[in-house]
Amino acid sequence: MRLSSSGFNQQTQEGEKKCLNSELWHACAGPLVSLPPVGSRVVYFPQGHSEQVAASTNKEVDAHIPNYPSLPPQLICQLHNVTMHADVETDEVYAQMTLQPLSPQEQKDVYLLPAELGTPSKQPTNYFCKTLTASDTSTHGGFSVPRRAAEKVFPPLDYSQTPPAQELIARDLHDNEWKFRHIFRGQPKRHLLTTGWSVFVSAKRLVAGDSVLFIWLENFL
């Protein structure tokens, strides 16, 4: 299942390339995923990594990754860097980690735990995720948003208007900008994303069963 995401009220300085926002990344990854802090020690399993790469690329392990018979089944490493990414084609999030194997002597040295170790990954509070229906992905329809979710994540509507409506500007994981018309109408009345939604669906190649996540990030730079 693919997971697309959009963040509201995000601002970037012109010409500045920014890293993927941590809260947005963790919202897409889900509450069961946590990343070790830089400076911590981790156990790296080469064979497991090889099998995972083979499965993700649909290739045999031996055909894609060299075989090192002398490599131990597990390596104790120190984590030097973590970079959060999102696949350009599918929006699937993943993390790139830089590891340095520790020598037997280094493993015996006194190790001070990082202050962040054991701290749960920060999950955003103002977001909602919805599994798309056939109606949501129809090029002639719109995206139906649960009222509680719309009131929690979207900017407030002016209900003195007839009908209440506004333009929303969102950015996806790759900092691409999308514009949607948010309107409150129908019988019974409901929140809908109309103009701009079908363009988003087509560009992301979304189908019923995929999930879309919207998150409000205030002061996201």
C-alpha positions in Angstrom: 0.0 0.0 0.0 1.4 3.4 -1.0 1.2 6.3 1.4 1.1 9.8 0.0 1.4 12.8 2.3 0.8 16.5 2.3 1.9 19.0 4.9 0.2 22.4 5.3 1.6 25.8 6.2 5.1 24.8 5.3 7.5 27.6 4.4 11.0 27.5 2.7 13.5 30.2 1.9 14.1 30.7 -1.8 16.9 28.6 -3.1 17.4 26.7 0.1 17.3 22.9 0.0 15.8 21.5 3.2 15.8 18.0 4.7 12.7 16.0 5.1 10.8 17.0 8.2 11.1 14.5 11.0 7.5 14.7 12.1 6.2 14.2 8.6 8.6 11.3 8.1 7.5 9.6 11.3 3.8 10.3 10.5 4.2 8.3 7.2 6.3 5.6 8.8 3.8 5.0 11.6 4.0 4.8 15.4 5.7 1.4 15.4 8.8 2.8 13.6 11.6 4.5 15.6 15.1 5.5 14.6 18.2 5.1 16.8 19.8 8.4 17.7 23.2 9.4 16.2 26.0 8.1 18.5 24.2 5.0 19.6 25.5 1.5 19.0 23.5 -0.9 16.8 23.8 -4.5 15.6 24.1 -4.8 11.8 23.1 -8.2 10.2 24.8 -8.3 6.7 22.9 -11.5 5.6 19.5 -10.0 6.6 20.4 -6.8 4.7 21.3 -8.8 1.6 18.1 -10.7 1.7 16.1 -7.5 2.1 17.8 -5.9 -0.9 17.2 -9.0 -3.0 13.5 -9.0 -2.1 13.1 -5.3 -2.8 14.8 -5.5 -6.2 13.4 -8.9 -7.2 16.9 -10.2 -7.8 18.9 -13.0 -6.5 21.3 -12.1 -3.6 24.4 -13.5 -5.3 23.6 -11.6 -8.5 23.3 -8.2 -6.8 25.6 -8.3 -3.7 29.1 -9.9 -3.5 29.5 -12.8 -1.2 32.0 -12.3 1.7 32.6 -15.7 3.4 34.8 -14.2 6.2 32.2 -11.5 7.1 30.7 -12.3 10.6 26.9 -12.8 10.8 26.6 -9.7 12.9 28.6 -6.5 13.4 28.4 -4.1 16.4 28.6 -0.6 14.9 28.3 3.0 15.9 25.7 5.1 14.2 27.3 8.3 12.7 24.4 9.7 10.6 20.7 9.2 9.9 19.1 10.8 6.8 15.3 10.5 6.2 14.2 10.0 2.6 11.0 9.3 0.5 10.9 7.4 -2.7 10.2 9.7 -5.7 7.9 7.2 -7.4 5.9 5.8 -4.5 6.4 8.3 -1.6 7.5 5.3 0.6 9.7 6.6 3.4 13.0 5.1 4.3 16.1 6.0 6.3 19.7 6.0 5.2 22.2 5.2 8.0 26.0 5.5 8.2 27.5 2.8 10.4 31.1 2.2 11.5 32.0 -1.3 12.7 33.7 -1.3 16.1 36.9 -3.2 16.8 36.9 -5.8 19.7 38.8 -3.2 21.8 36.3 -0.4 21.0 33.4 -2.7 22.1 35.0 -3.1 25.5 35.6 0.6 26.0 33.3 2.6 28.3 30.2 3.6 26.3 28.1 6.6 27.3 24.5 6.3 26.2 23.2 9.2 24.1 20.7 11.4 26.0 18.1 10.7 23.3 18.3 6.9 23.6 15.0 5.5 24.7 13.1 8.6 23.8 10.2 7.7 21.5 10.2 9.2 18.1 8.1 12.4 18.0 4.7 11.8 16.4 2.6 14.8 15.2 -0.7 15.4 16.7 -2.5 17.4 14.0 -2.8 14.9 11.2 -5.2 12.4 9.7 -4.8 9.4 7.4 -7.5 7.9 5.2 -7.7 4.9 3.0 -9.0 6.0 -0.4 -12.3 4.8 -1.7 -13.2 4.4 -5.4 -15.1 7.7 -5.1 -12.0 9.4 -3.7 -9.9 8.4 -6.7 -12.5 9.1 -9.4 -11.4 11.8 -11.8 -14.9 13.3 -11.7 -15.3 13.4 -8.0 -13.5 14.9 -5.0 -11.9 13.8 -1.8 -14.3 13.4 1.1 -12.8 14.4 4.4 -14.3 13.4 7.8 -15.6 16.5 9.6 -13.5 15.9 12.7 -10.4 15.5 10.7 -11.0 18.6 8.6 -11.6 20.8 11.6 -8.5 19.4 13.3 -6.1 19.7 10.4 -7.4 22.3 7.9 -7.5 26.0 8.5 -11.0 27.1 9.8 -13.6 27.9 7.2 -15.7 31.0 7.2 -19.2 29.6 7.7 -20.8 32.9 6.9 -20.0 32.3 3.2 -22.4 30.4 1.0 -21.0 27.8 0.6 -18.0 28.0 3.0 -14.9 27.4 0.9 -11.2 28.2 0.8 -8.0 27.4 -1.1 -5.5 25.1 0.5 -1.8 25.0 -0.4 0.0 21.8 0.6 3.5 20.4 0.0 4.3 16.8 -0.4 7.3 14.8 0.9 9.4 16.1 -2.0 8.4 19.8 -1.4 6.1 19.9 -4.5 3.2 22.3 -4.1 -0.4 21.3 -4.6 -3.5 23.5 -4.5 -6.9 22.2 -3.5 -10.3 23.9 -3.1 -11.8 22.9 0.3 -15.6 23.3 0.4 -18.3 22.4 2.9 -21.5 21.5 1.0 -23.9 18.7 0.1 -26.9 17.0 1.8 -25.9 16.1 4.4 -23.1 18.7 4.4 -19.6 17.4 4.3 -16.0 18.6 3.8 -14.6 18.0 0.3 -11.4 18.7 -1.6 -12.5 19.5 -5.2 -10.5 21.5 -7.7 -6.9 20.3 -7.8 -7.7 16.9 -6.3 -8.0 15.0 -9.5 -4.7 16.4 -10.7 -3.1 15.1 -7.5 -4.6 11.7 -7.9 -3.4 11.4 -11.4 0.1 12.6 -10.7 0.5 10.3 -7.7 -1.2 7.4 -9.6 -3.4 6.8 -6.6 -6.0 4.0 -6.6 -8.7 2.8 -4.2 -6.9 1.1 -1.2 -4.0 3.5 -1.2 -3.7 5.9 1.8 -3.2 9.6 2.0 -2.0 11.4 5.0 -2.5 15.1 5.7 -0.5 16.9 8.5 -0.5 20.4 9.8 3.0 21.6 10.6 3.1 25.1 12.1 6.4 27.0 11.5 7.8 24.2 9.3 11.0 25.5 7.8 
